[in-house]
Amino acid sequence: MISNADSGRVTHGLIIAQPWIAKILCSEKTWEMRSTGAKRRGHIALIQKGTGTVVGVAKLVGVKGPFGADELQVHESKHCMPPELYRAQNYKWRTAWVFADVAPLKAPVPYVHKNGAVTWVELDQSACMQIAQQLQSEVDGYAPIFSGKKPPRVSEISGRNSLASSKNIRLTLKREEPSLIHQSQVPVARDGAVFCVNGCMRGSFYTVGEKGAEKQFSDYQAALSYLRAMSVAKWRRPNSAGNWGIVRAVGWVDVV
């Protein structure tokens, strides 16, 4: 758990692409796979690649590996990488950077991206202060989005780790009756990505709805309410390349 003192010491950020950063912010992914080790330890900022913003804070507690393909298969629930990636001949991201105490920020914090920064970014004073202010505003300086129990693992809809087989997640594939969707649930796309607070905000808005008739909301709960009222929830989010596109829900999952 991050303390008020630690919240003022977040001075460096790690750049992470989608969909991996969304999975980290939802506490689904605890290993960030890299090609080399890391000397830095302690609390760091989480930067969503291509957005110029810090979207969360985590504690980098250690480094493990490098791992072979069979070892990565054993730890798939921690790194969330599909086999077609880590079994590829040219796959080089075999070292795990282990995260704990992940704290999504209520609002993305812009930072000054210095020339040449690819992996680590030394944050400017304004960004550091804004991050500290957000963290210190929470009870005890930190408030995980999942409280009281271990968060569910949002995995692929098909395959041996399907959502339907999880005891911690209730999946609703048909949405003819919106009232059946519980207020604690969020929509999930076929690739396992959920509509989450930080990962789906672009600039200052969430974009939801049918293509050509989309709505923008600055408030997450308002956007989520709109999605619940749709026959099939649809929203915009960045893919692994950082490109924003529309995805549709294949189910709803409990996250609290």
Summary of the structure (lengths in Angstrom):
residues: 256
radius of gyration: 18.0
end to end distance: 18.7
largest distance: 51.8
contacts: 778
relative contact order: 0.18
helix: 21%
strand: 30%
